[in-house]
């Protein structure tokens, strides 16, 4: 008996649009990225780096994760140096997880020895398989646990790391028309093409967030709202009764998101390392992302009981944690070619044209006092 061919996410979206007439952009984005079998992040062939549609800092150089481990170790020491847990949200191909563990082994072996377990929160079965394979050697030294959702993660002291996790959360797309904030969603045109179209007034939660952060202030302006942030931080506050969280992503303050330069919003697609302005092209076959609203994220974190330690550029964060040491060539000139390649790649993490001034790092804390080393350079 032959198995039926898996249904494409585009077919799922089209059937839903046909049935309902209009669906919110958030619903479209959630299906396109996270459909159980054919979403962008759940497909077996999903990769990052040169062969994928975009590169993350762990794709660029292992020094990113190894230096982030220095910050994790400092938080562990502030916790008293006892048993602790490390949690990563959206581990992708497992590169950052491996580099974090390598960094602890190199820079803070006492923290590695005290690590009770590492939890990887990953919705994609395909990526979980990749992570299992990449971390196989570490699984013999550190207990590794996978979870599909934050809901299933038990509470424990420790550190949470999220690299380019929040920019991929499904967002509501809104537009102000005649002073009213309306949802923008997806319909099918007369020729059958998917297209964006205005819909009903935004619900109370979304509308309140738009007004609170002064988004889409002029008629015709569009903006994105991540209404799921509050729930995520409620879960984070539950699983992290004491410890810290390090969030690395690209975003903007609300005041800039609401200025005239961002009247169309920030949501874009990525395909073969190119920015795609057609958000509905290739459902499930291109990444979709929107800039993080830092004011909204930090407000949601505070509401959930976190204290914001600081927000700084990635270059300053990594240099404060000792990245300069990774850039120095050996004095005798005798260096393994792979080590040379890693050292040169690490430079891209702090170059303005690379990730240095593209990504920012937010530090959150519960039950501890700052300041922390990663934010010592301002």
N, C-alpha and C positions, 0 to 999 in steps of 0.2 A: 504493500500500500504506500503510495507516494504522499509525502507531506504537502499540504497546501503552501504555496509561496507566501512569504510574509507580506503583509499589507504595508505599502509605503506610507510614511507619515503625511506626504502630500495628499494621498487619497483620503486619509482619515480627516485631514483638515477640510478638503473639498466637500466631503460628505456632511461634515458638521455645518459648514457654511450653507450648503444647500438646504439642510434641515432647518436651521435657525435663521437664515437670512443675513445675519450679522453676528460676528463674534468679536470679543474684545481683543486688542493687540496682546494683552497679557496671556489670554488663552492660546492665541496663535504661537507666541514665543515659547510658552511652556511645552506645547506639543512639538514644535520644531526642534527644540533643544533636548527635551527629556522624555519624548515618547518611549515607552518601555523597550521597544525593539528596533526602532528606526529613527530615533532622535539623534541630533548631531552628536551629543555627548554619550550616547548609548550604543552607537554602531560599532561593531568590532574593528572596523578599519579606521576609526578616529585616531589621529596622531597630531602631535604638535611638533614644532621645530621646522627644519627646512622642508621636510616632506609633507607638512601639514599646511594649515591656513594661517597660522600665527605662531609666534614664539613667545614663551614666557621666560622670566629670568633664570629659572633652573635649566631651561634649554640652552641658555647662553653660556653659563659657566657654573660649575659646582661650588665656586666660592660663595655664591649667594646663600645657599642653604647652610654651608659650613660656618659662615659668619653669623647667620641668623641663629645658629645653635649656641653661639656665645651669649646672645641675649636670653635665650631660653634657659641656659645654665645659670645666668645671674638671677633670673626669677626663681629658679629652683633653690638657689642658695638663700634667697630672701624668705623662702618658705620654711627654711630651717635645715635644708640638706637631707631630709628623709625621703621616704618613698614618694614618688610623684608619677604623674601621667602626662604624656604628650599626645595631643589630638590635632590632626590635620583635617581641614574641611576641603573637599574637592581635590584629592591628591593627584589627579591627572594620570600621568604615566609612572608615577612613583619616584620621579627624579628628586623632588624636594625632600621626600621622606628619607631616601637613601643618603642624601647630602647632609640632612640634619643629624642623622645617626653618625655619619662619618665625622661631622664637625664636633659632636660630643666626644667621640673617641679620641679626636686629636687635641681639642682645646679644653675639654672638661670631663676627663675619664671618670671622676668621682660622681658626676651627675649621671653619666651613662650607667654606671654600676647601680645607682639608686633608682633607675627608671623601672617602674613597676610594669608598665605596658605602654605601647603606642597604639592609638586608635585611629583608623583611617575611615572617614565618613565619605562614602562613595556610593552614588545611586546607580552607576553603570556596571552591570555584570561584566561587560567586555573590559572595561578599565580595571575592575577588580582583578581579573585574570592577569592583566599586564603587571599590575602592582605586585601580585603574589610572586610572579616570576622574577621581577627586578629585585625584590626584597628577600629572595629565598635564602641567601647567605646570612642576612641579618636575623631571619626567623629562628636561627639556631642559637642566637645570643640574647635576643629581646623578644618578649611575648608580643606578637602583633595581632590585633583584633580589627575586623572589618565591621562596619555598620552602614546600613543603607540610609539611615536618617538620624538626625540629632535626637529624635524622640527616644531612640533605643539606647543611647549612651548613658551609662550610670554616672552619678556624681562622684567627683574626686578632685583633690587638689592637683594643680599642675599648670600646664601651658597649652593654649589653643593657638594654632597658626592657620591663617587663611590667606593664600596668595592667589590673586585674581579669581576670587570666589564671588564676591558681591557684585561685580560688574556683569556677571552672567545670570543673575537672578531675574526672573520674568518681571516685567514692568508694565504698568498701565501707561498708555500713550494718551495724552489729553491735549485739548485745544480750546482756547478761549474764543467764543463767538458771541457777539452782542453782550459781552460782560458775563456770559455763562460758561462755566467750565464743563466741557463735554468730552466723553470718551471718543477716541478714534479707534476704529476696529477694522475688520477685514470682511469684504463682501466679494461676490463674483460679478464681474461686468457682464454686459449682454453677450460678449464674445467668449465668456467663460474664464477670463483671466482674473486672478486674485488681485484686488486693489484695496487701498486704504480708503475708508469713508467715515464721516462723522456718525456718531451714534447718540445714545441717550445722555442725559446729564450724568456727570460723575457721581458716584455714591458719596455718602456723607464722609466716610473715612478718607477717600481719595481727594475730595474737594477741600477738606480741612487741611490736608497736607499741602495741597497747592497753595492755599492762602497763607498758611503758616510760614512757608518758605518763599513766598512771593514769586512763585513760578508762573510762567506764561502770563506776564502782567498786562500785555497789550492784546487787543483783538487780533486774531490770526496767529498768535504765538502758540507753539507746541512745546511740550515738556514731557519728561518721563517721571513717574512716581513709583517707587518700590514699596508697595503697601505691606509687603511681607516682612519688612525689617523688624518690626516690633515682635513678631512671633519668634523670629530667629534669635533675637537677643534674650527673650524670655527663656528659650531652651538653653542658651549659653550660660545664663545666670544660674540655671538649675544644675547643669553639669559641672560648673566651675564655681563652687562655693568660696574658694580662695585660690588666688593665683593671678595669671595674666593672660592677655590675648594680644597677638601681633597680627595686624591686618595690613596687607600690602595690595595696593590697587591703584587704578587711575581714577581720578574724580575731580570735582570742583566744588568750591563753596556755593551755597544757594544764590548769593548775590550775583555771581558770575553766570550761573546757569540761567538766571532770569534776565540777563542783559540782552541788548540787541544783536550781539554776535551769535547768540544761541537761540534765535527765534524759531529755528526748525528742530530744536532739541539736539540730543547727542547720540541717539540710537543709530547704529550702523551695523553692517554685516562685514565679515572678513572671509575672503575666499582667495586661496593661493597667495597670501600675504598682500592682498590688495583690499583697500576699503571699498565696500559696496554700499551705495546709498539706497538701492532698491531692497528694502527690508523683507519683501515677500518673495524674492528670487530664491530658487533652489531650497525650499523648505527641508530642513534636516540635512542639507548638504553645505550650508555655510554657517559660520558662527554668527551669533547675534549678541550685541552688547550695548550697554549704555553707561555713561559716566556715573560714578557713585556721587550722590549728593552728600558731601562730608558733614554738613550741618544736620541733615536728617539722620545719618548713621550715628553721629556722636550723641544726638539727642535721644535716639532709641536706646543706645548703650547706657546712658545715664539713667533713663527711666527704668531700666532693668537692674539698676544697682551697681553699675560699673563707674569707675572714675577714669577720665581720659588723662593719661600721662602726658601725651603730646602727639603732634603730627609733624612729620618732617619729610624731606625729600629722600628718596632711596640712596642717593650718593652720600649724603651726610650720615644717614643711618649706618650704612655699611662701613664708611670710613671710621666712624666712632667705634665700631666693633672690631677694627683692626685690619680692614681690607688692604690698606697700604702695604702691610707685610706680605700679602699675597702677590703684589705687583712687582716686588723687588726681585731682580735676577740674582742668582748666586754669584758671589764675588769672584770665584775661580773660573766662571764661565762654563763649568761642566754641569750641564743640565740635560735631563732626559727630554727628548722631543715632545712627548705627551705633556710633560710638566710645563714646557715652554708654551705649548698651545693653550693650556689651562690658564696660565698666567696672562697671556695676551687677551684671552677671551674675557677674563675678569675685568679688564679695563672698560669693556662695553657696559658693564653694570653701573658705572659712575659717569660715563661720558654724557654730556647734555643731549647729544643726538641719539643716544641709546636709551637706557632705562633710568639714567641718573636723575633727570628732571621730568620724566614722564610719570613715574610711579611715586606715590607717597606712602608713608608707613605710619599707621595709627597704633598707639599703645593704650591698652585698657587694663585696668587692675581691679581686683576685688579682695578686700581684706589685707592689702599690703600698702606700703608707702613708696612713693617715688623719691627722687628721680631715678631713671634708669639710664644705663650707659648708652643705649642706642639713640637716645634723644638729647645727649649731652652737647651736641653741636648746634642745637636750635632748629 
